[in-house]
Amino acid sequence: MITNFSILDLSSDSPNYTIFDTINSTNVSNNTNEEATGSGYQLAEKIIIGTILSLFIILAIVGNILVCVAVFTDRRLKHLNNLLLVSLAIADLLVAILVMTFAVINDILDKWIFGATFCDIWISGDIMCSTASILNLCVISLDRYIHIRDPFRYENWMNWKKIAAMISAVWIMSCAISFIPIHLEWHKNAEDRGKPLEENVCAMELNPVYSVVSSTISFYIPCIVMLAIYIQLYCYARRHVKSIKKTQTPQFGGGKNSSSQDHKAAVTLGIIVGVFLFCWLPFFIINLIAAFCKCVPLILFKILTWLGYVNSCLNPIIYSIFNQEFRDAFRRILFPKSCVSIEHRNGYAYRSPNNSYSKPEYTMRTVENGAQTKELLEKDKVTAL
């Protein structure tokens, strides 16, 4: 995400202080053998850290590409709400390709080698992609809440236009908060506007106003919305479980399946918001502090920035790997020959008309409890997590 360089610079001699400088800081010795040994340790540590960060990038790229391919090729996943997952996967894919890749190169080389023009593009892309990832999470949580809380209304409410409007709003807002302010230099203090960047340095010093506004739009508002949704969803799931237990009879235990599905969805959403807060909350707290106080070590800032990037690796796991339909789709994509028999066994004959995207299907079930009551059950709860 945004790298705020208005912080404590622990290296007065180097204009491009990186994550490796603190790790590799040692006492200077006049002995050439000791210097050679120190250089060897520094190189080894860079290789190790670079390898780990590269694995995160590969995981994010492969995972998010699998999500996109699965939704577009698997008939069981061709639902409108899954396009929100595709939008999230694209945002995370762009984070991995356009942001994380150049970030790890910059950290390993200890300098920016791609020029001042691309530096502005890279910083803007960093803010845009990370913001889009967070806003997509917020929109998905809202979609899941309506889907689970009131499936009848969701069935009538959701359509192509609303899905397109939500996805468009996410990306327009992400672009508006990134490319426009960076191009107009709103993120800089008045006295710094128009000044060229230092050679081989790609950094930005955020003024307090831009830092507060961007952090609020990119994180704090979506975070509050997600927390409010998950709290209400958790309370609803508990009430639903209690009501099912009260109306359930020994002969008919069908409500147990419905309540367990709602409970599973609530628990999974709790994991989602927990991982989201774990990855991004530390960064945005430090980002606000650094805008007003030059007391935050840059090494801490970079570590927390990469922690936020890691969320793009985890989203495919949380939203997709934990879902049986996505797991089957991944197996079919990665191991097509071994999945032929599995497809017939699991009844893959289900398909949407003309292979087009459809709304989730529902079936009505009657439960005898003195009087007949109708309960809505999802037939294919693909994205209820």
Stockholm file with secondary structure:
# STOCKHOLM 1.0

chainA/1-385         MITNFSILDLSSDSPNYTIFDTINSTNVSNNTNEEATGSGYQLAEKIIIGTILSLFIILAIVGNILVCVAVFTDRRLKHLNNLLLVSLAIADLLVAILVMTFAVINDILDKWIFGATFCDIWISGDIMCSTASILNLCVISLDRYIHIRDPFRYENWMNWKKIAAMISAVWIMSCAISFIPIHLEWHKNAEDRGKPLEENVCAMELNPVYSVVSSTISFYIPCIVMLAIYIQLYCYARRHVKSIKKTQTPQFGGGKNSSSQDHKAAVTLGIIVGVFLFCWLPFFIINLIAAFCKCVPLILFKILTWLGYVNSCLNPIIYSIFNQEFRDAFRRILFPKSCVSIEHRNGYAYRSPNNSYSKPEYTMRTVENGAQTKELLEKDKVTAL
#=GR chainA/1-385 SS CCCBCCSBCSCTTCSSCCHHHHHTCCCCCSCHHHHHHHHHHHHHHHHHHHHHHHHHHHHHHHHHHHHHHHHHHCGGGCBTTHHHHHHHHHHHHHIIIIIIHHHHHHHHHTSCCSCHHHHHHHHHHHHHHHHHHHHHHHHHHHHHHHHHHCHHHHHHHCCHHHHHHHHHHHHHHHHHTTHHHHHTTTTSCGGGTTCCCCTTCCCBCCCHHHHHHHHIIIIIHHHHHHHHHHHHHHHHHHHHHHHHHHHCCSSCCHHHHHHHHHHHHHHHHHHHHHHHHHHHHHHHHHHHHHHHCSCSBHHHHHHHHHHHHHHHHHHHIIIIITSHHHHHHHHHHHSTGGGHHHHHHTTTTCCCGGGCCBCCCEEEEEEESSSEEEEEEESCCSSCC
#=GC SS_cons         CCCBCCSBCSCTTCSSCCHHHHHTCCCCCSCHHHHHHHHHHHHHHHHHHHHHHHHHHHHHHHHHHHHHHHHHHCGGGCBTTHHHHHHHHHHHHHIIIIIIHHHHHHHHHTSCCSCHHHHHHHHHHHHHHHHHHHHHHHHHHHHHHHHHHCHHHHHHHCCHHHHHHHHHHHHHHHHHTTHHHHHTTTTSCGGGTTCCCCTTCCCBCCCHHHHHHHHIIIIIHHHHHHHHHHHHHHHHHHHHHHHHHHHCCSSCCHHHHHHHHHHHHHHHHHHHHHHHHHHHHHHHHHHHHHHHCSCSBHHHHHHHHHHHHHHHHHHHIIIIITSHHHHHHHHHHHSTGGGHHHHHHTTTTCCCGGGCCBCCCEEEEEEESSSEEEEEEESCCSSCC
//
